[in-house]
Amino acid sequence: MQKIKTSRHRQLKIVVYLAMSLAFLSALAMPFENDKRVNTGNTAAVAEVKIIDEATMERDQLAEESKAAFNEAYTVFMHPRCLNCHPSGDIPLQGDDSRLHTMNVKRGPDGKGLYAMKCKNCHQDTHVPGNNMPPGHFNWHLPPAKTKMVFEGKSPRQLATSFKDPKFTGFKSMDEFIKHVEEDTLVKNSFTYGTRPPLSHPDFVVKVKEWIAKGAAIPDK
């Protein structure tokens, strides 16, 4: 009888010892699990911040590239071959010095002259040969009175902002603006006479498209 009690007592001690050991090990494991959860959370937060930073950097880079592309295209917009037909007033400009037209020509409602002084009186379907003779095109004209598209006197920032305004361009979308720059025969004609613009027509179109494709960012100045 005594032996049985002793055996049971030993078994009870073993059970208590094991229970205490498990409790001790569990207590040691809890901080580790908590640290693991905290570390996992921190890692996810860091990853999210990194993604946001990378997206911001990419957006900023695209914006800078867009601005740079417009600034290159701007050199063409402000060249006399473009600027002369986009004056601030209703009198076209002429020559490489962009002086007021000497023939007292006025814009008129459709941009093709006023009364008897029509653009086509001097500007024939093709360039008139000889020095200081008028260049030609079958549809020579200024922008119409309702959408004058004034380039003269505008900074890159002002002109880029204007191009994004349908009331300024008369185009419903930037796609229509691109089509005008790329396909309009009068625009293309501007690259074929006198002192040429600083970019070829294809290169000019590339820069305009790049400006728009990368967000049509507005230059800083």
LINUR-V963772 format. One record per helix or strand. SS is the DSSP state (alpha for helix, beta for strand). FROM is the first residue (numbers start at 1). TO is the last residue. If there is no record, write none. Layout:
((SS | FROM | TO) (SS | FROM | TO))
//
This chain:
((alpha | 2 | 77) (alpha | 80 | 83) (beta | 93 | 94) (beta | 99 | 100) (beta | 113 | 114) (beta | 117 | 118) (alpha | 119 | 121) (alpha | 156 | 163) (alpha | 166 | 169) (alpha | 174 | 183) (alpha | 185 | 189) (alpha | 201 | 213))
//
